[in-house]
Amino acid sequence: MMELRCEHTMHGIVEENVLEVKCKNNLCGARSGVIVLHRFDITTGTLLSTNKYKDPMKKEVKASGSRNQLTAVRTA
């Protein structure tokens, strides 16, 4: 496995003639909380697959709009 990266970002992974890259385009399904990975055959350039995953690092916003559902405490 070989990682393609600059100082700050990993751009893709090459393993057994397959390039895997993270897509940020919403037309492919990328959005907040969703990671989209494309896999390409590096010998032909053919798109092999597109997979969507829940982002394990993204916290979901609750229905009320707050992340922690805390109630404000006020004195009378």
TORBABA-321959 format. One line per field, with one value per atom (N, C-alpha, C, CB): x, y, z; residue in three letters; residue number from 1; atom name. Coordinates in steps of 0.2 Angstrom, whole numbers, plus 5000, padded with zeros to 4 digits. Last residue first. Glycine has a CB too. Example, Ala and Ser with C-alpha at 12.3 -4.5 7.8 and 13.67 -1.06 7.14 Angstrom:
BEGIN
px = 5064; 5068; 5064; 5070; 5066; 5062; 5066; 5057
py = 4989; 4995; 5000; 4997; 4972; 4978; 4984; 4978
pz = 5035; 5036; 5039; 5029; 5039; 5039; 5039; 5045
residuo = SER; SER; SER; SER; ALA; ALA; ALA; ALA
num = 2; 2; 2; 2; 1; 1; 1; 1
atomo = N; CA; C; CB; N; CA; C; CB
This chain:
BEGIN
px = 4825; 4819; 4821; 4814; 4839; 4836; 4830; 4841; 4841; 4840; 4837; 4836; 4848; 4846; 4846; 4851; 4844; 4846; 4844; 4845; 4847; 4842; 4846; 4836; 4856; 4856; 4851; 4863; 4859; 4852; 4852; 4849; 4870; 4870; 4864; 4876; 4869; 4872; 4872; 4880; 4853; 4859; 4862; 4857; 4842; 4847; 4854; 4845; 4833; 4832; 4837; 4832; 4838; 4832; 4831; 4826; 4856; 4850; 4844; 4849; 4869; 4865; 4858; 4865; 4882; 4876; 4872; 4871; 4899; 4894; 4888; 4895; 4911; 4906; 4901; 4903; 4919; 4922; 4917; 4928; 4914; 4914; 4916; 4919; 4902; 4908; 4909; 4909; 4896; 4895; 4901; 4890; 4900; 4901; 4899; 4908; 4899; 4897; 4897; 4890; 4909; 4906; 4904; 4910; 4911; 4909; 4906; 4905; 4922; 4917; 4916; 4917; 4930; 4928; 4922; 4934; 4933; 4930; 4928; 4924; 4948; 4941; 4939; 4940; 4961; 4958; 4951; 4959; 4970; 4965; 4961; 4960; 4978; 4981; 4976; 4982; 4971; 4976; 4979; 4982; 4954; 4960; 4965; 4957; 4948; 4950; 4955; 4952; 4935; 4941; 4942; 4940; 4930; 4930; 4936; 4930; 4920; 4926; 4926; 4929; 4913; 4912; 4919; 4908; 4905; 4911; 4910; 4917; 4894; 4895; 4901; 4889; 4893; 4892; 4893; 4885; 4889; 4891; 4889; 4887; 4892; 4889; 4891; 4881; 4893; 4896; 4893; 4903; 4886; 4883; 4887; 4883; 4890; 4892; 4889; 4900; 4887; 4883; 4885; 4886; 4895; 4889; 4885; 4885; 4912; 4907; 4900; 4908; 4923; 4920; 4914; 4925; 4930; 4927; 4923; 4922; 4945; 4939; 4937; 4941; 4952; 4952; 4945; 4953; 4962; 4956; 4957; 4955; 4968; 4968; 4962; 4970; 4975; 4969; 4970; 4964; 4986; 4984; 4977; 4984; 4988; 4987; 4983; 4982; 4984; 4985; 4983; 4981; 4985; 4986; 4988; 4992; 4975; 4979; 4980; 4976; 4975; 4973; 4978; 4973; 4979; 4975; 4972; 4979; 4980; 4981; 4976; 4980; 4988; 4982; 4984; 4978; 5000; 4994; 4988; 4992; 5011; 5012; 5006; 5015; 5002; 5007; 5008; 5004; 5001; 5000; 5005; 5000; 4996; 4998; 4996; 4994; 5003; 4998; 5001; 4998; 5002; 5006; 5001; 5010; 5004; 5000; 5004; 4995
py = 5162; 5166; 5173; 5163; 5157; 5158; 5162; 5161; 5144; 5151; 5152; 5155; 5134; 5134; 5142; 5130; 5126; 5132; 5132; 5138; 5109; 5114; 5120; 5111; 5100; 5103; 5109; 5106; 5093; 5093; 5096; 5086; 5093; 5090; 5090; 5093; 5100; 5094; 5090; 5095; 5107; 5107; 5100; 5109; 5104; 5109; 5109; 5115; 5095; 5102; 5107; 5102; 5084; 5087; 5094; 5083; 5085; 5082; 5086; 5082; 5081; 5087; 5084; 5093; 5070; 5072; 5077; 5065; 5072; 5072; 5074; 5076; 5064; 5069; 5067; 5070; 5053; 5059; 5064; 5061; 5043; 5042; 5048; 5036; 5046; 5049; 5047; 5056; 5032; 5037; 5039; 5034; 5030; 5028; 5034; 5026; 5024; 5029; 5026; 5032; 5020; 5018; 5024; 5013; 5015; 5021; 5019; 5027; 5007; 5007; 5014; 5002; 5009; 5002; 5002; 4999; 5018; 5018; 5012; 5024; 5016; 5014; 5015; 5007; 5017; 5023; 5022; 5028; 5006; 5008; 5015; 5003; 5006; 5004; 5006; 4996; 5009; 5014; 5012; 5014; 5009; 5004; 5009; 4999; 5017; 5017; 5012; 5024; 5021; 5017; 5016; 5009; 5034; 5031; 5027; 5037; 5037; 5034; 5032; 5029; 5049; 5045; 5043; 5049; 5051; 5050; 5046; 5047; 5061; 5056; 5056; 5056; 5072; 5066; 5060; 5066; 5083; 5083; 5076; 5089; 5074; 5079; 5079; 5079; 5066; 5068; 5074; 5071; 5061; 5060; 5062; 5052; 5066; 5059; 5057; 5058; 5079; 5075; 5068; 5077; 5084; 5083; 5079; 5089; 5080; 5082; 5080; 5080; 5075; 5080; 5083; 5085; 5058; 5063; 5068; 5060; 5050; 5053; 5059; 5056; 5036; 5043; 5045; 5048; 5023; 5025; 5032; 5020; 5014; 5020; 5022; 5026; 4998; 5002; 5008; 4997; 4990; 4994; 4997; 4989; 4987; 4982; 4985; 4976; 5003; 4996; 4991; 4995; 5020; 5015; 5008; 5017; 5033; 5027; 5022; 5023; 5051; 5044; 5039; 5044; 5062; 5063; 5056; 5066; 5068; 5062; 5063; 5056; 5084; 5080; 5073; 5084; 5090; 5091; 5087; 5098; 5088; 5089; 5088; 5095; 5075; 5081; 5082; 5088; 5058; 5064; 5069; 5061; 5043; 5049; 5055; 5049; 5028; 5033; 5039; 5035; 5011; 5017; 5023; 5018; 4994; 5000; 5006; 5000
pz = 5195; 5194; 5197; 5198; 5184; 5191; 5190; 5196; 5172; 5174; 5181; 5169; 5161; 5168; 5169; 5172; 5146; 5149; 5156; 5145; 5143; 5144; 5148; 5148; 5130; 5136; 5137; 5138; 5118; 5121; 5128; 5121; 5111; 5117; 5121; 5121; 5099; 5099; 5105; 5097; 5093; 5098; 5097; 5105; 5085; 5083; 5087; 5081; 5088; 5091; 5088; 5098; 5083; 5080; 5082; 5081; 5084; 5086; 5082; 5093; 5073; 5076; 5077; 5071; 5075; 5072; 5076; 5072; 5072; 5077; 5074; 5083; 5063; 5063; 5068; 5055; 5062; 5066; 5066; 5062; 5054; 5061; 5065; 5062; 5042; 5044; 5052; 5043; 5033; 5038; 5041; 5044; 5016; 5022; 5027; 5024; 4999; 5004; 5011; 5002; 4985; 4991; 4995; 4994; 4968; 4973; 4979; 4969; 4958; 4963; 4966; 4968; 4946; 4948; 4953; 4952; 4932; 4939; 4941; 4939; 4923; 4924; 4931; 4922; 4921; 4923; 4924; 4917; 4918; 4913; 4914; 4912; 4929; 4922; 4917; 4922; 4940; 4938; 4931; 4943; 4943; 4941; 4938; 4935; 4957; 4950; 4949; 4948; 4969; 4967; 4960; 4970; 4979; 4973; 4972; 4967; 4994; 4991; 4984; 4996; 5004; 4997; 4995; 4992; 5020; 5016; 5010; 5020; 5028; 5023; 5020; 5018; 5036; 5039; 5035; 5042; 5023; 5030; 5033; 5034; 5008; 5012; 5019; 5012; 4993; 4999; 5002; 4996; 4982; 4988; 4994; 4988; 4970; 4971; 4978; 4971; 4971; 4966; 4966; 4959; 4980; 4982; 4977; 4984; 4981; 4977; 4979; 4969; 4987; 4990; 4987; 4992; 4988; 4984; 4988; 4979; 4991; 4994; 4990; 5001; 4981; 4983; 4986; 4977; 4977; 4981; 4983; 4987; 4964; 4967; 4970; 4962; 4961; 4962; 4966; 4966; 4960; 4954; 4955; 4949; 4975; 4970; 4963; 4972; 4980; 4982; 4977; 4989; 4985; 4979; 4982; 4974; 4991; 4992; 4986; 4998; 4992; 4990; 4992; 4982; 4999; 4993; 4990; 4988; 5015; 5011; 5005; 5016; 5019; 5017; 5014; 5013; 5022; 5027; 5025; 5026; 5014; 5021; 5025; 5022; 5003; 5004; 5012; 5001; 4998; 5002; 5002; 5009; 4995; 4991; 4995; 4984; 5001; 5002; 4998; 5010; 4996; 4996; 4996; 4989; 5000; 5000; 5000; 5006
residuo = ALA; ALA; ALA; ALA; THR; THR; THR; THR; ARG; ARG; ARG; ARG; VAL; VAL; VAL; VAL; ALA; ALA; ALA; ALA; THR; THR; THR; THR; LEU; LEU; LEU; LEU; GLN; GLN; GLN; GLN; ASN; ASN; ASN; ASN; ARG; ARG; ARG; ARG; SER; SER; SER; SER; GLY; GLY; GLY; GLY; SER; SER; SER; SER; ALA; ALA; ALA; ALA; LYS; LYS; LYS; LYS; VAL; VAL; VAL; VAL; GLU; GLU; GLU; GLU; LYS; LYS; LYS; LYS; LYS; LYS; LYS; LYS; MET; MET; MET; MET; PRO; PRO; PRO; PRO; ASP; ASP; ASP; ASP; LYS; LYS; LYS; LYS; TYR; TYR; TYR; TYR; LYS; LYS; LYS; LYS; ASN; ASN; ASN; ASN; THR; THR; THR; THR; SER; SER; SER; SER; LEU; LEU; LEU; LEU; LEU; LEU; LEU; LEU; THR; THR; THR; THR; GLY; GLY; GLY; GLY; THR; THR; THR; THR; THR; THR; THR; THR; ILE; ILE; ILE; ILE; ASP; ASP; ASP; ASP; PHE; PHE; PHE; PHE; ARG; ARG; ARG; ARG; HIS; HIS; HIS; HIS; LEU; LEU; LEU; LEU; VAL; VAL; VAL; VAL; ILE; ILE; ILE; ILE; VAL; VAL; VAL; VAL; GLY; GLY; GLY; GLY; SER; SER; SER; SER; ARG; ARG; ARG; ARG; ALA; ALA; ALA; ALA; GLY; GLY; GLY; GLY; CYS; CYS; CYS; CYS; LEU; LEU; LEU; LEU; ASN; ASN; ASN; ASN; ASN; ASN; ASN; ASN; LYS; LYS; LYS; LYS; CYS; CYS; CYS; CYS; LYS; LYS; LYS; LYS; VAL; VAL; VAL; VAL; GLU; GLU; GLU; GLU; LEU; LEU; LEU; LEU; VAL; VAL; VAL; VAL; ASN; ASN; ASN; ASN; GLU; GLU; GLU; GLU; GLU; GLU; GLU; GLU; VAL; VAL; VAL; VAL; ILE; ILE; ILE; ILE; GLY; GLY; GLY; GLY; HIS; HIS; HIS; HIS; MET; MET; MET; MET; THR; THR; THR; THR; HIS; HIS; HIS; HIS; GLU; GLU; GLU; GLU; CYS; CYS; CYS; CYS; ARG; ARG; ARG; ARG; LEU; LEU; LEU; LEU; GLU; GLU; GLU; GLU; MET; MET; MET; MET; MET; MET; MET; MET
num = 76; 76; 76; 76; 75; 75; 75; 75; 74; 74; 74; 74; 73; 73; 73; 73; 72; 72; 72; 72; 71; 71; 71; 71; 70; 70; 70; 70; 69; 69; 69; 69; 68; 68; 68; 68; 67; 67; 67; 67; 66; 66; 66; 66; 65; 65; 65; 65; 64; 64; 64; 64; 63; 63; 63; 63; 62; 62; 62; 62; 61; 61; 61; 61; 60; 60; 60; 60; 59; 59; 59; 59; 58; 58; 58; 58; 57; 57; 57; 57; 56; 56; 56; 56; 55; 55; 55; 55; 54; 54; 54; 54; 53; 53; 53; 53; 52; 52; 52; 52; 51; 51; 51; 51; 50; 50; 50; 50; 49; 49; 49; 49; 48; 48; 48; 48; 47; 47; 47; 47; 46; 46; 46; 46; 45; 45; 45; 45; 44; 44; 44; 44; 43; 43; 43; 43; 42; 42; 42; 42; 41; 41; 41; 41; 40; 40; 40; 40; 39; 39; 39; 39; 38; 38; 38; 38; 37; 37; 37; 37; 36; 36; 36; 36; 35; 35; 35; 35; 34; 34; 34; 34; 33; 33; 33; 33; 32; 32; 32; 32; 31; 31; 31; 31; 30; 30; 30; 30; 29; 29; 29; 29; 28; 28; 28; 28; 27; 27; 27; 27; 26; 26; 26; 26; 25; 25; 25; 25; 24; 24; 24; 24; 23; 23; 23; 23; 22; 22; 22; 22; 21; 21; 21; 21; 20; 20; 20; 20; 19; 19; 19; 19; 18; 18; 18; 18; 17; 17; 17; 17; 16; 16; 16; 16; 15; 15; 15; 15; 14; 14; 14; 14; 13; 13; 13; 13; 12; 12; 12; 12; 11; 11; 11; 11; 10; 10; 10; 10; 9; 9; 9; 9; 8; 8; 8; 8; 7; 7; 7; 7; 6; 6; 6; 6; 5; 5; 5; 5; 4; 4; 4; 4; 3; 3; 3; 3; 2; 2; 2; 2; 1; 1; 1; 1
atomo = N; CA; C; CB; N; CA; C; CB; N; CA; C; CB; N; CA; C; CB; N; CA; C; CB; N; CA; C; CB; N; CA; C; CB; N; CA; C; CB; N; CA; C; CB; N; CA; C; CB; N; CA; C; CB; N; CA; C; CB; N; CA; C; CB; N; CA; C; CB; N; CA; C; CB; N; CA; C; CB; N; CA; C; CB; N; CA; C; CB; N; CA; C; CB; N; CA; C; CB; N; CA; C; CB; N; CA; C; CB; N; CA; C; CB; N; CA; C; CB; N; CA; C; CB; N; CA; C; CB; N; CA; C; CB; N; CA; C; CB; N; CA; C; CB; N; CA; C; CB; N; CA; C; CB; N; CA; C; CB; N; CA; C; CB; N; CA; C; CB; N; CA; C; CB; N; CA; C; CB; N; CA; C; CB; N; CA; C; CB; N; CA; C; CB; N; CA; C; CB; N; CA; C; CB; N; CA; C; CB; N; CA; C; CB; N; CA; C; CB; N; CA; C; CB; N; CA; C; CB; N; CA; C; CB; N; CA; C; CB; N; CA; C; CB; N; CA; C; CB; N; CA; C; CB; N; CA; C; CB; N; CA; C; CB; N; CA; C; CB; N; CA; C; CB; N; CA; C; CB; N; CA; C; CB; N; CA; C; CB; N; CA; C; CB; N; CA; C; CB; N; CA; C; CB; N; CA; C; CB; N; CA; C; CB; N; CA; C; CB; N; CA; C; CB; N; CA; C; CB; N; CA; C; CB; N; CA; C; CB; N; CA; C; CB; N; CA; C; CB; N; CA; C; CB; N; CA; C; CB; N; CA; C; CB; N; CA; C; CB; N; CA; C; CB; N; CA; C; CB
